[in-house]
């Protein structure tokens, strides 16, 4: 009985971790598709603003 319970718990934990990894990757992929890429000029301006605050 105890061995079967441990096996079930192990399978559930592995499935939960796999689902978590899948959702994180899908979220990152969706975010990249939704957000327009920054131009290099915008990035340079952002860097200047960050440095001027320090």
mmCIF file of the N, C-alpha and C atoms, coordinates in Angstrom:
data_MODEL
# 
_entry.id   MODEL 
# 
loop_
_atom_site.group_PDB 
_atom_site.id 
_atom_site.type_symbol 
_atom_site.label_atom_id 
_atom_site.label_alt_id 
_atom_site.label_comp_id 
_atom_site.label_asym_id 
_atom_site.label_entity_id 
_atom_site.label_seq_id 
_atom_site.pdbx_PDB_ins_code 
_atom_site.Cartn_x 
_atom_site.Cartn_y 
_atom_site.Cartn_z 
_atom_site.occupancy 
_atom_site.B_iso_or_equiv 
_atom_site.pdbx_formal_charge 
_atom_site.auth_seq_id 
_atom_site.auth_comp_id 
_atom_site.auth_asym_id 
_atom_site.auth_atom_id 
_atom_site.pdbx_PDB_model_num 
ATOM 1   N N  . UNK A 1 1  ? 0.820  -1.195 0.000   1.00 0.00 ? 1  UNK A N  1 
ATOM 2   C CA . UNK A 1 1  ? 0.000  0.000  0.000   1.00 0.00 ? 1  UNK A CA 1 
ATOM 3   C C  . UNK A 1 1  ? 0.864  1.259  0.000   1.00 0.00 ? 1  UNK A C  1 
ATOM 4   N N  . UNK A 1 2  ? 1.838  1.301  0.885   1.00 0.00 ? 2  UNK A N  1 
ATOM 5   C CA . UNK A 1 2  ? 2.670  2.496  1.014   1.00 0.00 ? 2  UNK A CA 1 
ATOM 6   C C  . UNK A 1 2  ? 3.486  2.740  -0.256  1.00 0.00 ? 2  UNK A C  1 
ATOM 7   N N  . UNK A 1 3  ? 3.984  1.673  -0.864  1.00 0.00 ? 3  UNK A N  1 
ATOM 8   C CA . UNK A 1 3  ? 4.766  1.804  -2.091  1.00 0.00 ? 3  UNK A CA 1 
ATOM 9   C C  . UNK A 1 3  ? 3.912  2.380  -3.208  1.00 0.00 ? 3  UNK A C  1 
ATOM 10  N N  . UNK A 1 4  ? 2.668  1.935  -3.289  1.00 0.00 ? 4  UNK A N  1 
ATOM 11  C CA . UNK A 1 4  ? 1.762  2.439  -4.322  1.00 0.00 ? 4  UNK A CA 1 
ATOM 12  C C  . UNK A 1 4  ? 1.463  3.917  -4.096  1.00 0.00 ? 4  UNK A C  1 
ATOM 13  N N  . UNK A 1 5  ? 1.274  4.310  -2.858  1.00 0.00 ? 5  UNK A N  1 
ATOM 14  C CA . UNK A 1 5  ? 1.009  5.718  -2.550  1.00 0.00 ? 5  UNK A CA 1 
ATOM 15  C C  . UNK A 1 5  ? 2.206  6.599  -2.921  1.00 0.00 ? 5  UNK A C  1 
ATOM 16  N N  . UNK A 1 6  ? 3.400  6.121  -2.627  1.00 0.00 ? 6  UNK A N  1 
ATOM 17  C CA . UNK A 1 6  ? 4.603  6.879  -2.975  1.00 0.00 ? 6  UNK A CA 1 
ATOM 18  C C  . UNK A 1 6  ? 4.724  7.009  -4.490  1.00 0.00 ? 6  UNK A C  1 
ATOM 19  N N  . UNK A 1 7  ? 4.419  5.945  -5.210  1.00 0.00 ? 7  UNK A N  1 
ATOM 20  C CA . UNK A 1 7  ? 4.485  5.985  -6.671  1.00 0.00 ? 7  UNK A CA 1 
ATOM 21  C C  . UNK A 1 7  ? 3.478  6.980  -7.231  1.00 0.00 ? 7  UNK A C  1 
ATOM 22  N N  . UNK A 1 8  ? 2.278  7.002  -6.693  1.00 0.00 ? 8  UNK A N  1 
ATOM 23  C CA . UNK A 1 8  ? 1.247  7.941  -7.153  1.00 0.00 ? 8  UNK A CA 1 
ATOM 24  C C  . UNK A 1 8  ? 1.681  9.378  -6.880  1.00 0.00 ? 8  UNK A C  1 
ATOM 25  N N  . UNK A 1 9  ? 2.197  9.623  -5.686  1.00 0.00 ? 9  UNK A N  1 
ATOM 26  C CA . UNK A 1 9  ? 2.656  10.972 -5.338  1.00 0.00 ? 9  UNK A CA 1 
ATOM 27  C C  . UNK A 1 9  ? 3.795  11.400 -6.263  1.00 0.00 ? 9  UNK A C  1 
ATOM 28  N N  . UNK A 1 10 ? 4.718  10.501 -6.551  1.00 0.00 ? 10 UNK A N  1 
ATOM 29  C CA . UNK A 1 10 ? 5.839  10.812 -7.439  1.00 0.00 ? 10 UNK A CA 1 
ATOM 30  C C  . UNK A 1 10 ? 5.351  11.180 -8.832  1.00 0.00 ? 10 UNK A C  1 
ATOM 31  N N  . UNK A 1 11 ? 4.407  10.410 -9.362  1.00 0.00 ? 11 UNK A N  1 
ATOM 32  C CA . UNK A 1 11 ? 3.865  10.687 -10.693 1.00 0.00 ? 11 UNK A CA 1 
ATOM 33  C C  . UNK A 1 11 ? 3.161  12.040 -10.712 1.00 0.00 ? 11 UNK A C  1 
ATOM 34  N N  . UNK A 1 12 ? 2.403  12.345 -9.683  1.00 0.00 ? 12 UNK A N  1 
ATOM 35  C CA . UNK A 1 12 ? 1.685  13.623 -9.618  1.00 0.00 ? 12 UNK A CA 1 
ATOM 36  C C  . UNK A 1 12 ? 2.670  14.792 -9.545  1.00 0.00 ? 12 UNK A C  1 
ATOM 37  N N  . UNK A 1 13 ? 3.726  14.652 -8.765  1.00 0.00 ? 13 UNK A N  1 
ATOM 38  C CA . UNK A 1 13 ? 4.723  15.722 -8.648  1.00 0.00 ? 13 UNK A CA 1 
ATOM 39  C C  . UNK A 1 13 ? 5.433  15.940 -9.984  1.00 0.00 ? 13 UNK A C  1 
ATOM 40  N N  . UNK A 1 14 ? 5.811  14.868 -10.659 1.00 0.00 ? 14 UNK A N  1 
ATOM 41  C CA . UNK A 1 14 ? 6.477  14.995 -11.962 1.00 0.00 ? 14 UNK A CA 1 
ATOM 42  C C  . UNK A 1 14 ? 5.545  15.650 -12.974 1.00 0.00 ? 14 UNK A C  1 
ATOM 43  N N  . UNK A 1 15 ? 4.277  15.261 -12.977 1.00 0.00 ? 15 UNK A N  1 
ATOM 44  C CA . UNK A 1 15 ? 3.309  15.864 -13.901 1.00 0.00 ? 15 UNK A CA 1 
ATOM 45  C C  . UNK A 1 15 ? 3.120  17.352 -13.604 1.00 0.00 ? 15 UNK A C  1 
ATOM 46  N N  . UNK A 1 16 ? 3.084  17.711 -12.331 1.00 0.00 ? 16 UNK A N  1 
ATOM 47  C CA . UNK A 1 16 ? 2.926  19.123 -11.960 1.00 0.00 ? 16 UNK A CA 1 
ATOM 48  C C  . UNK A 1 16 ? 4.140  19.938 -12.408 1.00 0.00 ? 16 UNK A C  1 
ATOM 49  N N  . UNK A 1 17 ? 5.331  19.403 -12.237 1.00 0.00 ? 17 UNK A N  1 
ATOM 50  C CA . UNK A 1 17 ? 6.536  20.108 -12.681 1.00 0.00 ? 17 UNK A CA 1 
ATOM 51  C C  . UNK A 1 17 ? 6.563  20.261 -14.197 1.00 0.00 ? 17 UNK A C  1 
ATOM 52  N N  . UNK A 1 18 ? 6.163  19.214 -14.914 1.00 0.00 ? 18 UNK A N  1 
ATOM 53  C CA . UNK A 1 18 ? 6.126  19.294 -16.374 1.00 0.00 ? 18 UNK A CA 1 
ATOM 54  C C  . UNK A 1 18 ? 5.122  20.348 -16.833 1.00 0.00 ? 18 UNK A C  1 
ATOM 55  N N  . UNK A 1 19 ? 3.967  20.403 -16.182 1.00 0.00 ? 19 UNK A N  1 
ATOM 56  C CA . UNK A 1 19 ? 2.963  21.411 -16.519 1.00 0.00 ? 19 UNK A CA 1 
ATOM 57  C C  . UNK A 1 19 ? 3.492  22.812 -16.237 1.00 0.00 ? 19 UNK A C  1 
ATOM 58  N N  . UNK A 1 20 ? 4.174  22.985 -15.135 1.00 0.00 ? 20 UNK A N  1 
ATOM 59  C CA . UNK A 1 20 ? 4.734  24.287 -14.779 1.00 0.00 ? 20 UNK A CA 1 
ATOM 60  C C  . UNK A 1 20 ? 5.758  24.749 -15.812 1.00 0.00 ? 20 UNK A C  1 
ATOM 61  N N  . UNK A 1 21 ? 6.649  23.863 -16.218 1.00 0.00 ? 21 UNK A N  1 
ATOM 62  C CA . UNK A 1 21 ? 7.650  24.203 -17.232 1.00 0.00 ? 21 UNK A CA 1 
ATOM 63  C C  . UNK A 1 21 ? 6.968  24.555 -18.549 1.00 0.00 ? 21 UNK A C  1 
ATOM 64  N N  . UNK A 1 22 ? 5.967  23.779 -18.933 1.00 0.00 ? 22 UNK A N  1 
ATOM 65  C CA . UNK A 1 22 ? 5.234  24.047 -20.177 1.00 0.00 ? 22 UNK A CA 1 
ATOM 66  C C  . UNK A 1 22 ? 4.575  25.414 -20.143 1.00 0.00 ? 22 UNK A C  1 
ATOM 67  N N  . UNK A 1 23 ? 3.913  25.743 -19.048 1.00 0.00 ? 23 UNK A N  1 
ATOM 68  C CA . UNK A 1 23 ? 3.217  27.025 -18.954 1.00 0.00 ? 23 UNK A CA 1 
ATOM 69  C C  . UNK A 1 23 ? 4.191  28.199 -18.943 1.00 0.00 ? 23 UNK A C  1 
ATOM 70  N N  . UNK A 1 24 ? 5.321  28.054 -18.272 1.00 0.00 ? 24 UNK A N  1 
ATOM 71  C CA . UNK A 1 24 ? 6.316  29.131 -18.252 1.00 0.00 ? 24 UNK A CA 1 
ATOM 72  C C  . UNK A 1 24 ? 6.854  29.376 -19.654 1.00 0.00 ? 24 UNK A C  1 
ATOM 73  N N  . UNK A 1 25 ? 7.187  28.310 -20.367 1.00 0.00 ? 25 UNK A N  1 
ATOM 74  C CA . UNK A 1 25 ? 7.709  28.472 -21.729 1.00 0.00 ? 25 UNK A CA 1 
ATOM 75  C C  . UNK A 1 25 ? 6.668  29.084 -22.650 1.00 0.00 ? 25 UNK A C  1 
ATOM 76  N N  . UNK A 1 26 ? 5.422  28.650 -22.525 1.00 0.00 ? 26 UNK A N  1 
ATOM 77  C CA . UNK A 1 26 ? 4.366  29.192 -23.384 1.00 0.00 ? 26 UNK A CA 1 
ATOM 78  C C  . UNK A 1 26 ? 4.130  30.668 -23.083 1.00 0.00 ? 26 UNK A C  1 
ATOM 79  N N  . UNK A 1 27 ? 4.198  31.045 -21.814 1.00 0.00 ? 27 UNK A N  1 
ATOM 80  C CA . UNK A 1 27 ? 4.004  32.438 -21.433 1.00 0.00 ? 27 UNK A CA 1 
ATOM 81  C C  . UNK A 1 27 ? 5.119  33.315 -22.009 1.00 0.00 ? 27 UNK A C  1 
ATOM 82  N N  . UNK A 1 28 ? 6.349  32.843 -21.956 1.00 0.00 ? 28 UNK A N  1 
ATOM 83  C CA . UNK A 1 28 ? 7.465  33.614 -22.505 1.00 0.00 ? 28 UNK A CA 1 
ATOM 84  C C  . UNK A 1 28 ? 7.323  33.759 -24.017 1.00 0.00 ? 28 UNK A C  1 
ATOM 85  N N  . UNK A 1 29 ? 6.891  32.695 -24.678 1.00 0.00 ? 29 UNK A N  1 
ATOM 86  C CA . UNK A 1 29 ? 6.708  32.731 -26.131 1.00 0.00 ? 29 UNK A CA 1 
ATOM 87  C C  . UNK A 1 29 ? 5.596  33.708 -26.499 1.00 0.00 ? 29 UNK A C  1 
ATOM 88  N N  . UNK A 1 30 ? 4.477  33.664 -25.777 1.00 0.00 ? 30 UNK A N  1 
ATOM 89  C CA . UNK A 1 30 ? 3.363  34.573 -26.048 1.00 0.00 ? 30 UNK A CA 1 
ATOM 90  C C  . UNK A 1 30 ? 3.774  36.016 -25.811 1.00 0.00 ? 30 UNK A C  1 
ATOM 91  N N  . UNK A 1 31 ? 4.540  36.267 -24.776 1.00 0.00 ? 31 UNK A N  1 
ATOM 92  C CA . UNK A 1 31 ? 4.971  37.630 -24.455 1.00 0.00 ? 31 UNK A CA 1 
ATOM 93  C C  . UNK A 1 31 ? 5.844  38.183 -25.579 1.00 0.00 ? 31 UNK A C  1 
ATOM 94  N N  . UNK A 1 32 ? 6.738  37.356 -26.119 1.00 0.00 ? 32 UNK A N  1 
ATOM 95  C CA . UNK A 1 32 ? 7.603  37.807 -27.210 1.00 0.00 ? 32 UNK A CA 1 
ATOM 96  C C  . UNK A 1 32 ? 6.786  38.129 -28.457 1.00 0.00 ? 32 UNK A C  1 
ATOM 97  N N  . UNK A 1 33 ? 5.724  37.366 -28.719 1.00 0.00 ? 33 UNK A N  1 
ATOM 98  C CA . UNK A 1 33 ? 4.905  37.601 -29.898 1.00 0.00 ? 33 UNK A CA 1 
ATOM 99  C C  . UNK A 1 33 ? 4.041  38.843 -29.736 1.00 0.00 ? 33 UNK A C  1 
ATOM 100 N N  . UNK A 1 34 ? 3.586  39.134 -28.526 1.00 0.00 ? 34 UNK A N  1 
ATOM 101 C CA . UNK A 1 34 ? 2.682  40.256 -28.311 1.00 0.00 ? 34 UNK A CA 1 
ATOM 102 C C  . UNK A 1 34 ? 3.406  41.592 -28.261 1.00 0.00 ? 34 UNK A C  1 
ATOM 103 N N  . UNK A 1 35 ? 4.592  41.619 -27.673 1.00 0.00 ? 35 UNK A N  1 
ATOM 104 C CA . UNK A 1 35 ? 5.312  42.877 -27.528 1.00 0.00 ? 35 UNK A CA 1 
ATOM 105 C C  . UNK A 1 35 ? 6.117  43.176 -28.789 1.00 0.00 ? 35 UNK A C  1 
ATOM 106 N N  . UNK A 1 36 ? 6.019  44.393 -29.294 1.00 0.00 ? 36 UNK A N  1 
ATOM 107 C CA . UNK A 1 36 ? 6.837  44.738 -30.462 1.00 0.00 ? 36 UNK A CA 1 
ATOM 108 C C  . UNK A 1 36 ? 8.303  44.829 -30.059 1.00 0.00 ? 36 UNK A C  1 
ATOM 109 N N  . UNK A 1 37 ? 9.209  44.479 -30.937 1.00 0.00 ? 37 UNK A N  1 
ATOM 110 C CA . UNK A 1 37 ? 10.632 44.560 -30.583 1.00 0.00 ? 37 UNK A CA 1 
ATOM 111 C C  . UNK A 1 37 ? 11.064 46.009 -30.420 1.00 0.00 ? 37 UNK A C  1 
ATOM 112 N N  . UNK A 1 38 ? 11.957 46.248 -29.462 1.00 0.00 ? 38 UNK A N  1 
ATOM 113 C CA . UNK A 1 38 ? 12.466 47.600 -29.237 1.00 0.00 ? 38 UNK A CA 1 
ATOM 114 C C  . UNK A 1 38 ? 13.471 47.950 -30.326 1.00 0.00 ? 38 UNK A C  1 
ATOM 115 N N  . UNK A 1 39 ? 13.440 49.178 -30.739 1.00 0.00 ? 39 UNK A N  1 
ATOM 116 C CA . UNK A 1 39 ? 14.460 49.623 -31.687 1.00 0.00 ? 39 UNK A CA 1 
ATOM 117 C C  . UNK A 1 39 ? 15.735 49.920 -30.909 1.00 0.00 ? 39 UNK A C  1 
ATOM 118 N N  . UNK A 1 40 ? 16.840 49.991 -31.620 1.00 0.00 ? 40 UNK A N  1 
ATOM 119 C CA . UNK A 1 40 ? 18.108 50.240 -30.940 1.00 0.00 ? 40 UNK A CA 1 
ATOM 120 C C  . UNK A 1 40 ? 18.149 51.642 -30.361 1.00 0.00 ? 40 UNK A C  1 
ATOM 121 N N  . UNK A 1 41 ? 17.489 52.596 -31.002 1.00 0.00 ? 41 UNK A N  1 
ATOM 122 C CA . UNK A 1 41 ? 17.468 53.957 -30.473 1.00 0.00 ? 41 UNK A CA 1 
ATOM 123 C C  . UNK A 1 41 ? 16.738 54.004 -29.133 1.00 0.00 ? 41 UNK A C  1 
ATOM 124 N N  . UNK A 1 42 ? 15.632 53.271 -29.024 1.00 0.00 ? 42 UNK A N  1 
ATOM 125 C CA . UNK A 1 42 ? 14.904 53.237 -27.753 1.00 0.00 ? 42 UNK A CA 1 
ATOM 126 C C  . UNK A 1 42 ? 15.764 52.622 -26.660 1.00 0.00 ? 42 UNK A C  1 
ATOM 127 N N  . UNK A 1 43 ? 16.493 51.562 -26.999 1.00 0.00 ? 43 UNK A N  1 
ATOM 128 C CA . UNK A 1 43 ? 17.344 50.905 -26.010 1.00 0.00 ? 43 UNK A CA 1 
ATOM 129 C C  . UNK A 1 43 ? 18.452 51.843 -25.541 1.00 0.00 ? 43 UNK A C  1 
ATOM 130 N N  . UNK A 1 44 ? 19.038 52.612 -26.466 1.00 0.00 ? 44 UNK A N  1 
ATOM 131 C CA . UNK A 1 44 ? 20.092 53.553 -26.078 1.00 0.00 ? 44 UNK A CA 1 
ATOM 132 C C  . UNK A 1 44 ? 19.532 54.621 -25.151 1.00 0.00 ? 44 UNK A C  1 
ATOM 133 N N  . UNK A 1 45 ? 18.335 55.115 -25.456 1.00 0.00 ? 45 UNK A N  1 
ATOM 134 C CA . UNK A 1 45 ? 17.707 56.112 -24.597 1.00 0.00 ? 45 UNK A CA 1 
ATOM 135 C C  . UNK A 1 45 ? 17.406 55.554 -23.222 1.00 0.00 ? 45 UNK A C  1 
ATOM 136 N N  . UNK A 1 46 ? 16.945 54.302 -23.176 1.00 0.00 ? 46 UNK A N  1 
ATOM 137 C CA . UNK A 1 46 ? 16.667 53.659 -21.890 1.00 0.00 ? 46 UNK A CA 1 
ATOM 138 C C  . UNK A 1 46 ? 17.946 53.522 -21.070 1.00 0.00 ? 46 UNK A C  1 
ATOM 139 N N  . UNK A 1 47 ? 19.040 53.139 -21.722 1.00 0.00 ? 47 UNK A N  1 
ATOM 140 C CA . UNK A 1 47 ? 20.304 52.981 -21.006 1.00 0.00 ? 47 UNK A CA 1 
ATOM 141 C C  . UNK A 1 47 ? 20.782 54.323 -20.462 1.00 0.00 ? 47 UNK A C  1 
ATOM 142 N N  . UNK A 1 48 ? 20.637 55.385 -21.246 1.00 0.00 ? 48 UNK A N  1 
ATOM 143 C CA . UNK A 1 48 ? 21.057 56.711 -20.775 1.00 0.00 ? 48 UNK A CA 1 
ATOM 144 C C  . UNK A 1 48 ? 20.240 57.125 -19.564 1.00 0.00 ? 48 UNK A C  1 
ATOM 145 N N  . UNK A 1 49 ? 18.925 56.861 -19.620 1.00 0.00 ? 49 UNK A N  1 
ATOM 146 C CA . UNK A 1 49 ? 18.060 57.234 -18.497 1.00 0.00 ? 49 UNK A CA 1 
ATOM 147 C C  . UNK A 1 49 ? 18.442 56.464 -17.239 1.00 0.00 ? 49 UNK A C  1 
ATOM 148 N N  . UNK A 1 50 ? 18.743 55.175 -17.401 1.00 0.00 ? 50 UNK A N  1 
ATOM 149 C CA . UNK A 1 50 ? 19.122 54.361 -16.247 1.00 0.00 ? 50 UNK A CA 1 
ATOM 150 C C  . UNK A 1 50 ? 20.423 54.869 -15.631 1.00 0.00 ? 50 UNK A C  1 
ATOM 151 N N  . UNK A 1 51 ? 21.401 55.196 -16.472 1.00 0.00 ? 51 UNK A N  1 
ATOM 152 C CA . UNK A 1 51 ? 22.688 55.665 -15.961 1.00 0.00 ? 51 UNK A CA 1 
ATOM 153 C C  . UNK A 1 51 ? 22.566 57.041 -15.317 1.00 0.00 ? 51 UNK A C  1 
ATOM 154 N N  . UNK A 1 52 ? 21.698 57.882 -15.841 1.00 0.00 ? 52 UNK A N  1 
ATOM 155 C CA . UNK A 1 52 ? 21.568 59.225 -15.274 1.00 0.00 ? 52 UNK A CA 1 
ATOM 156 C C  . UNK A 1 52 ? 20.910 59.186 -13.896 1.00 0.00 ? 52 UNK A C  1 
ATOM 157 N N  . UNK A 1 53 ? 20.129 58.152 -13.618 1.00 0.00 ? 53 UNK A N  1 
ATOM 158 C CA . UNK A 1 53 ? 19.485 58.026 -12.304 1.00 0.00 ? 53 UNK A CA 1 
ATOM 159 C C  . UNK A 1 53 ? 20.478 57.618 -11.231 1.00 0.00 ? 53 UNK A C  1 
ATOM 160 N N  . UNK A 1 54 ? 21.527 56.925 -11.631 1.00 0.00 ? 54 UNK A N  1 
ATOM 161 C CA . UNK A 1 54 ? 22.509 56.430 -10.652 1.00 0.00 ? 54 UNK A CA 1 
ATOM 162 C C  . UNK A 1 54 ? 23.390 57.494 -10.175 1.00 0.00 ? 54 UNK A C  1 
# 
